[in-house]
């Protein structure tokens, strides 16, 4: 499959739930086809800018979002985009050569009270561990071993990524289906989701399929980022 033709559609429910209701200017870094941003615009009057590397995704997202930028995030200068009070990076940092550098450069578009929402896949999730134990490392078009991933994270390294880039983690969220066979999951009904959340929180490195963080940068870092961005 041609990597440039891979199209990402869908809205991450956990990420969506963390967007502050007060956020009116939102930057969705790695917006895919704009499905998540479209939901944010439906909630209330907002200005939502999306960034994607795919021209095909950009065409679809342009009909959904306030503005779409088609660019390589590894090289993009964020400063011309303006200032935002919420930045979303859902399953995009693992696609970058140097995610720490991009997180640092991103500070130039943050308002002083802005938050960022980061979602990352867990490479040591239980199902992936089974593949590793069987000696399998197979790249795919989707998922944790997406063939366009350059970086891989567990719980500790995902948190370290944000800390190394100078962000304070405000909250952590973990999602993933607990290994229940279908008959049991069916019998549990709505309780199955509660089991998923309970076990993902109890042992996130094992049972969480994704880690989701709400974080912020210090005002001094934001000011320094704006100063560098304007040069």
C-alpha positions in Angstrom: 0.0 0.0 0.0 1.3 3.5 -0.9 1.8 5.2 2.5 0.8 8.6 1.0 -2.7 7.2 0.3 -3.3 6.0 3.8 -6.4 7.9 5.1 -7.2 8.2 8.8 -10.9 8.6 9.6 -12.5 8.6 13.1 -12.7 10.6 16.3 -10.9 9.4 19.5 -13.6 9.5 22.2 -11.2 9.8 25.1 -9.4 12.7 23.4 -12.7 14.4 22.6 -13.8 14.2 26.2 -10.7 16.1 27.4 -11.2 19.2 25.2 -12.2 22.0 27.6 -15.6 23.4 26.9 -14.1 26.8 27.1 -11.7 26.1 24.2 -12.7 28.2 21.2 -9.5 28.1 19.1 -8.3 24.5 18.6 -5.4 23.1 16.6 -5.7 19.5 15.6 -2.2 18.3 14.7 -2.6 15.2 12.5 -6.3 15.8 11.9 -6.8 13.0 9.4 -10.1 13.7 7.5 -11.3 16.1 10.2 -13.8 13.8 11.9 -12.8 14.8 15.5 -12.6 18.5 14.6 -16.0 18.3 13.0 -17.5 17.1 16.2 -15.9 19.9 18.1 -17.5 22.4 15.7 -20.9 20.8 16.2 -20.6 21.3 20.0 -20.3 25.1 19.7 -19.0 27.9 17.6 -15.3 27.4 17.4 -12.3 27.9 15.1 -10.6 24.6 14.4 -7.5 24.3 12.3 -6.3 20.9 11.1 -2.8 19.8 9.9 -2.2 16.7 7.8 0.6 15.5 5.5 -1.9 13.7 3.2 -3.4 15.7 0.3 -6.3 13.3 0.2 -7.1 13.8 3.9 -6.8 17.6 3.5 -9.4 17.6 0.7 -11.9 15.9 3.0 -11.0 17.8 6.1 -11.3 21.1 4.3 -15.1 20.6 4.1 -15.3 19.9 7.8 -12.9 22.3 9.5 -12.3 26.0 9.7 -8.9 25.7 8.0 -6.6 22.9 6.9 -2.9 23.0 6.4 -1.2 20.3 4.3 2.4 20.1 5.5 5.2 17.9 6.8 5.1 18.2 10.6 8.8 17.4 10.8 9.6 20.7 9.1 6.5 22.9 9.8 6.9 26.3 11.3 3.8 26.6 13.5 4.0 30.3 14.3 2.1 31.7 11.3 -1.0 29.7 12.4 -1.7 32.1 15.3 -2.5 31.2 18.9 -4.7 28.4 20.3 -6.1 27.5 23.7 -6.2 23.8 23.0 -3.9 21.7 20.8 -4.7 18.0 20.0 -2.1 15.5 19.0 -3.9 12.2 18.8 -1.8 9.3 17.5 0.5 11.5 15.5 3.7 11.9 17.5 4.7 8.3 16.8 4.8 9.1 13.1 7.4 11.8 13.5 11.2 11.6 13.4 11.7 13.7 16.5 8.5 14.1 18.4 10.3 16.0 21.2 11.4 18.7 18.8 7.9 19.1 17.4 6.4 19.4 20.9 9.0 22.1 21.7 8.3 24.0 18.5 4.6 23.8 19.2 4.9 26.1 22.2 4.9 29.2 19.9 1.2 28.8 19.2 0.0 28.2 22.8 -2.0 30.7 24.7 -0.7 31.2 28.3 -3.5 29.0 29.7 -3.5 26.5 26.8 -3.6 22.8 27.2 -2.4 20.0 24.9 -4.0 16.6 24.5 -1.7 13.8 23.5 -2.7 10.2 22.7 -0.1 7.5 22.0 -0.4 3.8 21.2 1.0 1.3 23.7 3.5 -1.0 22.0 3.5 -3.4 24.9 -0.2 -3.9 25.1 -1.1 -7.5 26.0 -2.1 -8.5 22.5 1.1 -7.1 21.1 3.1 -8.9 23.7 1.6 -12.2 22.6 2.9 -11.5 19.1 6.3 -10.6 20.4 6.4 -13.9 22.5 5.7 -15.8 19.3 8.6 -14.0 17.6 6.3 -11.8 15.4 6.9 -8.2 14.5 4.7 -7.4 11.5 4.1 -3.9 10.2 0.5 -3.3 9.1 -1.5 -0.5 7.5 -3.2 0.3 10.8 -2.8 -0.2 14.5 0.1 -0.2 16.9 2.6 -1.5 14.3 1.4 0.9 11.6 4.1 0.9 8.9 4.3 4.7 9.1 5.3 4.7 12.8 8.9 5.8 13.5 8.7 5.8 17.3 7.2 3.3 19.8 6.1 3.9 23.4 5.2 2.3 26.7 3.8 4.0 29.7 7.1 5.3 31.0 8.5 6.5 27.7 5.3 8.2 26.7 5.3 10.2 29.9 9.0 10.9 29.5 8.4 12.3 26.0 6.2 15.0 27.4 8.4 15.8 30.3 11.5 16.0 28.1 9.7 18.5 25.9 9.0 20.7 29.0 5.3 19.9 29.6 3.6 19.2 32.9 1.1 16.3 32.8 -2.2 17.3 34.3 -4.1 14.0 33.9 -3.6 10.6 32.5 -6.2 8.4 30.7 -5.9 4.7 29.7 -8.1 2.8 27.2 -8.1 -0.8 26.0 -10.3 -3.9 25.9 -9.6 -6.4 28.6 -9.2 -9.9 27.2 -12.7 -11.3 27.7 -14.0 -14.0 25.4 -17.1 -12.9 23.4 -19.6 -15.0 25.4 -18.5 -13.5 28.7 -18.3 -10.0 27.2 -21.8 -10.4 25.9 -23.1 -11.7 29.3 -21.5 -8.7 31.1 -23.2 -6.2 28.8 -22.4 -2.6 30.0 -20.3 -4.0 32.8 -17.7 -5.2 30.2 -16.8 -1.5 29.6 -16.3 -1.0 33.3 -14.0 -4.0 33.5 -12.0 -2.6 30.5 -11.6 0.8 32.3 -10.8 -0.8 35.6 -8.1 -3.1 34.3 -6.6 -0.4 32.0 -6.2 1.9 34.9 -4.9 -0.9 37.2 -2.2 -2.1 34.8 -1.9 0.4 32.0 1.3 -0.9 30.5 -0.4 -4.3 30.1 -4.0 -3.6 29.4 -4.1 -0.1 27.9 -4.2 0.1 24.1 -3.6 3.9 24.3 -2.3 6.4 26.7 -4.0 9.8 26.7 -2.5 12.9 28.4 -3.7 16.4 29.3 -0.7 18.6 29.7 0.4 22.2 29.7 3.6 24.2 29.2 4.8 26.9 31.6 4.2 30.5 30.7 7.9 31.2 30.5 8.3 28.3 28.0 5.4 29.6 25.9 6.9 33.1 25.9 10.3 31.7 24.9 8.6 29.6 22.1 6.8 32.7 20.8 10.1 34.6 20.8 11.9 31.9 18.8 9.0 31.5 16.5 9.0 35.2 15.5 12.6 35.2 14.6 
